[in-house]
Amino acid sequence: MSAPATAIGREQPRLEGRAKVTGTARYAVEHPADGVAYGWAVQASVAKGRIVRIDTGDAEREPGVLAVLTHENSPRLHPAESPELLLLQQPRVRYRGEIVALVVAESLESAREAARLLRIDYDTEPHSSVLTEHHPSLYKPDHVNPSFPTDTSVGDFDSGYAAAEVRLDQTYRTPAYHNNPMEPHAATASWTDGRLLVHDSSQGTTDVQVVLGRLFELPAEAVRAIAEHVGGGFGSKGTTRCTPVLAAMAARQVGRPVRLALTRQQLFGPIGYRTPIIQRIRLGADADGRLAAICHDAISQSSTIEEFAEQTAVLTRALYAAPHRRTTHRLARLDVPTPSWMRAPGECPGSFALESAMDELAVACGVDPVELRLRNDTEVDPEEGVPFSSRKLAACLRDGARRFGWADRDPAPGARRRGRWLIGTGMAGAIYPARIPGASAEAAAGPDGTYQVRINATDIGTGARTALWQIATDALGVPGDRVAVSIGDSDLPPALVAGGSTGTAGWGLAVHRACQELRRQLDDRYAGTAPPDGLAVRLDTTDEAAALPRLARYAFGAHFVEARVDVDSGEIRIPRMLGVFATGRVVNPSTARSQLIGGMTMGISMALHEEGLLDHRFGDWVNRDLATYHVTACADVERIEAYWVPEEDDEGNPLGTKGLGEIGIVGSAAAVANAVYHATGLRFRTLPIQLDKLVDRLPTG
């Protein structure tokens, strides 16, 4: 076979693009099903207590209602799974918004109306739902997500900090954030001859298959989970959620397929969110800004149901050099929903605190913020003591500064004004782990010269399907129109969820190896042509991934932002944002740029708009829709650019790739906050930075 021009590294439109823009791509509740019924979830209206009475009479009399599932009559689930998924099994309420009933009806309208008619009485108890740095329930968890040590210490931080010429000690706060994917959490479930089929809006159906099998005590082969197209997740669909479980329970109860989609308002709680976080950063440096001591203490919350400890301070363990170091995490268990993954868990909120503190240190030392970071760069992981597979933070800083025009910056805050607008610029560094999970993939050759690649990867809007097709095309050495890729089905060879920026690295390596082996066998045994019955090769890279040398594997980046602040209203505008990243070999520049820009935009949203507002009287968020939970829109971003420096990290991954889905959000909120400081001279250590916090403190005239 003669190899065509390489597909990797070329701009490639998404394979499913036409289907999506024409509306023919089917999502979780759009797949045809005969006799389908509809579910509507009912949520608890108290923060803590017990259900003492449920009156289902009026709901059951509503025309079209097929069933009302409660803890009194629901199918029993096997208690082998997360307590979060043991739905409708007992009368206790652990947080406001917990799902306590499910109405199933012939139509969505009937189900919704019957849910309104349901009457539930509670015996309430006092609740605690506000995180503080002195909360009595604070404790040290065994580990932080996913399996990092809770605390670390190198050298002697206390003595190193005390001896430093310049010391910084500040506390930074971020509120709760909610994932809000375009497609809500949704599922369609049906039972046929004891086999369960679920179309689920999920970031990984291998996990859904395993979890549903355990809950319903079924062998794995009796469960099939499909996620052909997924309208975003941002981590909230990274583990099995309530929707496929409830849909499967309801379908078993009524004996017909059931569709269940949560409303936008219902997403604010049962499906996870980013915990509020309180972070204390202490930096000790010499007069030139070289760090001697660094300490990062993080406090976050989880529910009383299940422990989730966000790894907030973990990025500080690897980003900058300092001989004396300490990181800690403490957790409060509150009467709230369980937090979970949200784009770049840990690194995203942690970078706001660390990169804001680095900006403050630069001001205190009179050193340019870019130069300060260059002075604290390192070729060896400062805590693990191992070399980086590649580390191009300095290249990102320098290239970003050049492209942005950083050299023309006046270091004095509040020095630039145009009419009523104060103008400032800020920057921040970024880091994200480059993980390589094992996966299984199958490559098959047909006698007609076509090829099929199969792997249970999931495309959640990132372009993963297209990137895997490009990798397969190159490995097979054939034109792309002869290669088809199948993903998003638990009947396919298993792979890890779409999360942690691992997809292209992990799935891609498995696809690459399977296609390489298929091509070798075709060349060695069949002179390059498939036999009449075809030829298939299945390969697993788990052992290969585990055997890679011990190195510090990370992607890096640098953000540069211009901010304008209206002295009359306090309005903030971001006319320009630029990011430069080192993310290994870029498979598809088109989708890569899209992912980076998306993450950067979310960083602007985090800095200026997003905030889960909790009413402690009720233990619940009061802004539960996109009218009141504000996110960045097109009008908020005038010009946003993403670039990358050349990098093929063969030491980190045999394909030379690194993940890039999450690094775009890391550091971006800090860069915005630092730009606002430079424009106004006002430092904001609590997000979001909204006009009411600015307007009375700005110069007038």
N, C-alpha and C positions, 0 to 999 in steps of 0.2 A: 504494500500500500504506500502510495506517496502522500506525504503530509502536506496539507494546504498551509497557507499563511496562518500564523498562530491566532487563535481566537482570544486567548487571555491577553488582557491589556487593551482591547479594542472597545470602543463605544458600541453597545448593543442594546437595542430596544427590548423591553421586557417581552418575553414570549407570550404572556397572557394579557398584554396591554390592550389589544383589540377587544378581547372578551370583556374586560373590565369597563372600557369606555362605552361599549355598546350594550352593556347590561346583561350579557349572556353568561357571565361568570356567576356561579351559584355559591352563595354563602350558607351558613349553618341552617337557617330556617327557610331556605328557598328551594331545597331539594324536593321533588315530587314525592308524595306519599298518599296512598289510598286511605280514605276515611280518617284523615288527620284531625286530631283534637288540639285544643290550645290550653296552655297553662298560664296562670297568673299568680305570682308569688305575693304572699301577705307577710308584712314585716311587723315586728314587735314595736309597740308604741311606748315602751318603758325601757329604762336603761339597765335595770337589774330587778330580778324577782322570779315569781313562778306564775304559770298559767293555772288559774283555779277553776275556770269554766269557759267552755267554748260553745256558743249557740250557733249551730250551722243551719238551723231550720229555714230561715229566710233565704239564705244563700242556695240551699239545695232546691228550694222551690222556684228559683229563677229559671225561666225557660232555657233549655239547652244545656243546663249544668249536668255533668256526668259524675262528678265526684268532688268531694272536699277532703283533702288529705290533711290530717293533723297528727300530733304525737299519739293520739288515741287509736288511729286506724291505719296508719301508714305501713307499708311493707317494712319488715325488720331488716336492718343492715348489719353486716358482720363487723364487730368493733375492732377490726384490724387496721383501720386507716386513721388518718388525721381526725381528731375530734371535730374539726370544722366541717367535715363531710358527713358526720353522723346526723343527718338532717331529719327533723320531725320524729325524733326518737324519744324525747323526754320533755317535761313541761318547763324546765328551767330556762330563763332568759338571761343571757350574759351581756348583752349590749342592745341599745336601741337600734332597730333596723335589722336585727337577726330574723331570719325567715322562720315563721312559726306555723304557716299553713300554705297550702297550694290548692287553688281552685282549677278544675279541669272542665272545659265546656266545648260545645260544638263550634263556637266562634270566639274570637278574641274579645269582642264586645260583651258577650254574655259572661265570660270568665271575669272580666274586669268589674262588671256590675255586681256579680255575686260576691266578689272579694270585698266590695264596699259594704255589702250587707252582713258580712260576718261579724259576730259580736264576741269579743274576747275580754275576759276579766282577769286582772292580775293582782297578786299579792306582792306589792313592791317593797324594795329594800333600799337603804342608802347606797349611793354609788360614788365612785371616784373616777373622774375622767380627764383631769387636767394634769399635764406633765409639768413638774417643777424640779429644780436641781436638788431640792431637799425632800423629795417625796419619801415617805416612810417605807415604801415597798422596794426602794432601789436595792439592787443586788448585782453581783458579778455572775453573768451567765457562763456556762461551761465553754462555750465557743461563740463566735459570731458568724453570720452567714458568709459562705456556706459551711466552712469548716476551719476558719482562721482562728488562731489563738486569741483569746479575749484581750489579754494584756501582753505587752512586750517591753523589755528594758535592755538597753545596751549602754555600757559605761555607767556614769553616775550623774544623772540629770540634775539633781538638786545642787551638787557642788559646782557642776559646769555652768548652770544657770546663775548661781550666786556670783561666780567669778567673772561673768561676761561684762564687757564694757557697755553694751547696749542691751536693754531688756524690754521685752514686750509681753504683756499679760492682758489678753482680751477675751471676752465671751461673745459668741456669735449664735444666732438663733434662726432656725428655719421652721416654718409651719408644716402642717400636714399638706401633702400633695396627692392629687387623685389622677389616675392614669388616663381615663376618658378616651379610649380608642373610638374610632369612628363607628365601627360595628360593635354594638353592645355584646355582652356575654350572652350566648344563645346556643341552643341545641335542639335537635330533632332526634327522638329515640323511638325505636320499634323493636318488638320481640317477634321472632318467627321460629317455632319449633325449639324453644329454649335458647336460641342464639340472640344476642343483643347487638343491634346496629345503632350507632350513634354518629350523627353528623354534628360536630362540635366546633365552636370557635375557640380553637386551642393553639398554643404554641408548640405542642408536641403530643401526638396521639398515641405514641408508645406508652407514655405515662398514663393517659386516660384509659387505655386498654387494661393495663395492669391494675390500676386503682378500682375501676368498675368491676373487674373480675374478683378482686378481694371483697369488695363491699357486698356483692351479690352471690358470692361463693360459687364462682364459675371458673372453669379452666380458661386459660388465655385464648385458646382457639375458639371459644364460644362468644368472644367479644370482638367486635370490629369497630374501630373509631376512625372517622374520616374528617380531615380538615383541608379540603381541596383549595379553598381560598379563605383568607382570614383578613378582616379589615382592621388590622392593628392590634396591638396588645400592650406594648411597652412594659412587659413583665407581668402584667395582671393576669395573663392567660398562660403563664409559664408552668403552673402546676394545675392539676384538676380542680375545677371550681364547682360551685353548687349547681350550675345549670344542667350539665349532663346527668348528674345524680338525680336531681328532681325530675327531669324529663323521663329518665329510665324508670323511676319509681311510679310515676303517673301512668306511663305506658303499660306497665305490668298491671296496675290497678284497674284500668279501664279496658284493657285488651285491644288497644288500637294505637297507632302512632301518635305521639304528642310533641308539639312544638312549644318551646318556652324561650322567650327573649326577655331579659330584664329591661326595664325602662331606664332612661338616663338617670333619673332620680334614684333608682334602686341600685345603681352602681356605686354609690357613695357609702361603702361599708362592707357588704358581704364578699366583695371580690378582692379586697386588699387595697392598700394605699401606701404612700411613703410616710413613715412616722414623723411627727415633729421631733426636732433634735436640738439639744443645747450642747454647744461645743466651747471648750476653753482651750485656747492656744497660748503657749508660752514659748517665746523664742529668745535665745541669748546669742549675741554675735559680737564680733570685734567692731571697731569703728568703721572698717571698710565693708561691713555687711556679711562677713564670712561666718556662717553658723557654727557655734560651739555646742549649743544645747537646744533641743526641740522636744516639746511635750504636747500631746494632743489627747484631751479627755473628752469623751462623747457620752451623752445621756440620751436615751431614746425610750420609747414605750412599746409594750406589746399588750395582748389581751390576757384575760384570765383563762382563756380556752387553750391557748397554744403559745409557745415561745417563738418569737422571731426577733433576733437581735441584728440590727443593721450594722454592717462592718464599716462604720463611718470613718474611723481613724486609720484604716489599713493603708490608704494611699500614702500617708505620711511616713510609713515605714520604708518606702522605696524612692520617693521623689527627689529629695535633696540630701546632701551629705551633712553630717554633724556627728562628732564622736560620742556625744552624750544624748541619749534618746529615751523617750518613754511614750507609750500609747496605752490608753485604757478605755474600756466600754462598761457602762452600767445601764441597767434596764429596770423600768418600772412596769409592773403588771396592773393594768387598769381595766375598768369596765367599759371597754371600747372594742371595736372590731380588731381582728388580727391584722397588723400591717404585713406587707409582703414586698416582692420585688417591684421596683419602678426604675425605669431606664437608668443604668449605671448605679445600682444600689450601693451605698457606701461612698464610692468615689465622687458621685455628683454632689451630695450635701457636704461631704468632707472637704472637697476642693473649694467650696465657697469660703469655708472658714480658713483653711490653710493659705489659699491664694490671696484672700483679703489681708490676712496677717502679714504675708510676705510684702504686700504693697505698703502696709503701715511700717514695716521694718525698713523698706527702701527710703521712705520719707524720713524716718528717724535717723538714718545713717547718711542721708544726703546722697544716695546712690541711685542711679537710674534703675527702674524696676526690671528691665531686661538684663542689664548688667548684673544686678543682684542675683538673678537666677543663674546666669552663666558662671558666676563665682562659686556657686554652690552645687554645680553639676558634679557628677561622679561616674566613673566607669565600672564601679563595683557596687552591688546592692549593699546599702549601708547597714542593713540589719542581718541579712543572710550571709554576707561576705562572699558571694559568688558573682562572677562576671555577668553582665547583661548579654543576651544573645545578640542584641544590637541596641544602641541607645542614641537616638538622634534628636534629643531634646534641644541641644544647642543649635542644630541645623534648623529646626522649626522656629526657634526664637529669632535667629538671624534672618532667615528668609521672610518670616512674617513681618519683622521690623522694616525690612527693605521694601516689601510690597506695600505696606501700610503708610510708609513715609514717617516712621517713628522718629527719625533723626531730627525732624523739624519741630518736635514737641518742646514747648516751654514748660519746664518742670514745675513752675509755680502754679498751685491750684487757684482757680478763679481768675486767671490772667487773660483769658480770651472771652470777648463778648461781641456779639453782632446783634445790634438792636436790643430787643428784650431777651435774647437767647444767650445764656452762658454755655460755653463750648469746652468740652474736655475729652481726653482720651485715656484709656486704661487697657491693661493687658493682664493675662494670667497664663500659667502653664497648665498642662494636662497630662495625665497618665492613666492607662487602663491595662489590666492584665491581658496577655495574649495566650489564652488557654487552648489546648489541643485535645479534646476528648476523642476517645475511640468511637467508631461507628461501623456498621455493616452496610455493604452496598453490593448490588448485583449488576453485572453488565452482560448483555446477551446480543449475539449476532444472528440475524436471520439469513436464510438462503437467498433472499432478494437483495442483499447488500445493505439492509437497514440495521439499526442498532437501538437497543432499548436499555436505558439505565434506570435502576429502581433503588430508591432509598427513602426511608420514612423521615425525611427532612420536612420542614414546614416553612412556607413562604408567607410571612405575616405582613407583606407589603414592602419588603426590603429588596426584592429582586433575586432572592436565593435560587429560585428555579432557573433563572437565566444564567447566573454565575456557575451553577453546577453543570448546565448544558455546555458552557464555554470550556470548563475544565475537562469534561468528558470528550468533547470534540477534539481538543488538542491531544489528549492521551491516546485516543483511538487513531488519530491522524487521518480523519475522513472529513468530507464536507459536512457542515452543520445540518443541512436539510435531510441528512440520512440518520440523524440522532434524535431520539425522543427521550424525555426524562419524565419519570413518574415519581411523585412525592405525595406526602400528606395522607397516608393510609397505613393503619397499623398492621395490615396484611403484608406490607413491604418490609424489607430488612430493617431492623430497629436502629434508631439513632437518637441522640440526645435532643432535648428541646431546643427551640430557637431562642436562645438567651445567652447572656454572658459574652456576646460577640464571638461565639465559637463556631457559628454555622459554616462559613466558607473554609475556615481552618480545619475543623473536624470532619464535617461531611465531605468537604472537597478532597481531603486526603484519601478518604475511603473510596470515593468515586474514582479518583486518579489511579489508585492501586488496582481496583477491580478492572478498570479499562486497560491498564497496562498489561495485566495478566491475561485478559481476554485476547488482546492483540498478540501477545507472545505465543499463546497456544494456537491461535489461528495461523501465525507465520510458521511455527515449528511443525505443526501437525497437519495443516490443511492448505498449505501454500497461500495463505492469506484470504481464502474464501471459506465461508461457513459451510458445514455439511448440510445435507438435505433436511435434517431435523433441527438445524440450528445448533448453537453452542452457547451455554451460559456459564458464567463464572461468578461465584459469590466470595467475597473477601471481607475479613474483619480486621480493623486496625487497632483494636484495643491494646494488644501487646506491644505493637510498634510505638504507639503514643506513650505508653507507660515506660518504655525503654529509652526514651530520648534523654540526652545528657542533662544533668542538673544545672540549669541556667536560670537567670532572672529574665522572664519573657514579658515584655510590655510593649504597648504602642504609646507614642508620645504626641504632644501637640502644643500649640500656642495660639491664644486668642487675642485679637486686637479690636478695640471698640471705640467708636466716637459717640459721645452722648451730648445732647443739647437739652438744656433745662430752661423753661420759661420762668423769668423772675416774677411775673405777675400771677401766674396760675399754679406754678410748680409742675406743670406738665413736662414729662420726659419723652424725648424722641431719640431713636437710634438710627441715624441716617446711614451708618456704615458699620459693618462688622466683617472681619476677615479672620480666617483660621488657616493654619498650616499644620499638617499632621505627618507623622511617620508611622505608617500602618502596614509596612511590608509590601509585598507584591499586590498591586491593585488589579483585580480580575476584570471588573467592568467599571470604567471611569464614570459612566453615566449614573448608574445606581449608587456607586460609592459617593459621588458628590451629593446626590440626593439625601443619602443617610447622614452625611456630615452636616449639611445645611439644616436638615430636620432637627438634629440634636442641638445645634447652635440656636435655632429658633426657640426650642424648648428652654434653653438657658435664659434667653431674654424674657420669656414668659415667667420663668421662676423668679427672676430678679425684680420684675416690674408688676406682675399681675396676680399670679396664682397664690391662693391662700385658703386652706380649709378653715372656716370660722366655726369654732366649737362653742355652743351654748352650754356652759357647765351645769345649768339647772336641769337640762334634759339629757345631757351626755351625748349630744349629737351635733353634726354639722348643720348649720342653717342655710348654707349656700349649696344646694344639691342639684344644680343644673348649670348649663353653660350660659344662662342669662346672668347668673350671680357668681358663679365660679369662673372668673375671667381668664382667658388664655390669649396668647399673642395671635393676632390676625395679620393679614397681608399689609394692612395700613400701618402696622407697628414696625415693619422692617422695610426700609427703603432700598438698601443694597447690602446683600450678604454674599460672601465669596468663600469658597473652600478650595484649598490646594493641598498637595502633598509633595514631600521630598522623595527622590528616588531611593528605594530600599527593597532589597530582596533578602529577607532574613532566613537563609537556609539553615543556620544554626538553630533557629527557633522552631522551624517547621520545614520539612522536606519540600513543600510547595513554595516556600518563601512568603506565605501569606500571614497576615494578622487580622483580627477582627476590627471593624471600624463602625459598627452600628451604635456604639455607646460613647465613644471618646468625644464625639462632638458636643455632648452636653457637659462634659467634665471641665470645670474651670470657667465655663462661659458666663454663668451668673456672677462670678467674682469679677470677671473682666468688665461687665456692665457696672457693677457697684463701684469698682475702682475708677471707671470713667466718670461716673456721677460725682465722686469725691473730687476728681481733678477739675471738673467743671465748676463746682460750687464751694469746695473747701469743707464740705459736710460729709462726715464718715457715717455710713449706715451699716450696722452690724446685725440688724434684724431685717429679714425679708418678709414681704416685698417692699420695695421702695416706691411708695405711692405719693401722690401730690399732697395729700393732707399732712404728711410727715415733713414736707419741704416748704410749703407755701409761707409759713410764718417765720421761717429762718433764713429766707433769701434776701439779698440786697434789693432795694427798691429804686425806682427812678430809671 
